[in-house]
Amino acid sequence: MKSAYELAMERLNAADPEGGKELTKEQKKQLADIDQRHKAKLAEREIFLNQQIAAARAAGNAEEYEKLREELRRERTRIEEEREDAKNKVRKGK
């Protein structure tokens, strides 16, 4: 008799047979490079937008302040999505 864990793992493997595939050293290196590049890109955007946010806040411009905070949130989301897309391409061998 199989445990619930074993049954769940079988279903998971049936749904995504490539999911448990081991990565090569080259793929691991590419994934690390992708993480590093996107982390740097995110830091650059955060520094730039945080400076603008601070200036808007100091000027008392609440509308601009909120607009910039929303832009920062969107940028974070966009960069994270780009990173995951790039990593998925490496994992699939494309």
N, C-alpha and C positions, 0 to 999 in steps of 0.2 A: 504494500500500500504506500502510495506517494504522499509526501507532506504537502501542505498548501503552498509552501515555498517552491517546491519542485514543480508543481503544477503551474504556478504563476510564471516561473522561469521558462517552462516549455511554451506557454502561450506567448510570452515576450519574444522568444526566439523564433516562433512561427510568424509573428507579426513583422519582425525585422531581423532576418537571418544574417545580415551584414553587421548588425549592431555590436556583436561581441568580438568582431574581428580585431586581431592585434595590429597595432600600428608599427610601421617600420621606423627605424631611427631617423630617416630622412623626413617622414611625415611628422614625427614628433618635433624635429627641428623647425619645420615649416609652421607648425601650430604655435610654437613658442615665438617665432618671428612675427607671426600675425598678431599674437597677443601684445607683443612689445610695440609694434607699429601703431596699433589701434589705441593702446594705452597712451602713447605719446600724442597721438592726434587728439584724443579726448582731453588730455592735460592742456594742450595748446588752446583748444576752444574754451575750456573752463577758465583759464587765466584771462583770455581776451574778454569773455562775456562777464566774468566777475568784476573786472575793472569797470566795464560799462555799467554794471548793476550798482556798484559802489558810487559811481559818479551820479547816476540818476537818483539814488537814495539821498546823497548829500545835497543835491539840488532840490529835493523835495518833490520830484516828479513821480508821483505814485503810478500813473498810467504807464510811463516808460519803464519804470521799475518792474511792474508786473509783466509787461510785454517781454522784457529781457529775460526774466526768470522762466517764462514759458518757452522762450527760444532755447535757453540752456537745457531745459528738460527734453525738448524735441531733439536737440543735438546729441545728447547722451543716448537717447533711444536709437537714433539713426546710426550712430557709430557702433553701438552694441549689435544692432542688426547686421550691419556690414561685416563686423567681426565674425559673427556666427555663420553668415553665408560663406565667407571665405574659408572658415574652418571646416564647414560641411563639405565644400568642394575638395579640400585636401583629404578628408576622411574617405570620401568616395573615390578618390584616385583620379580626379579630373584636373 
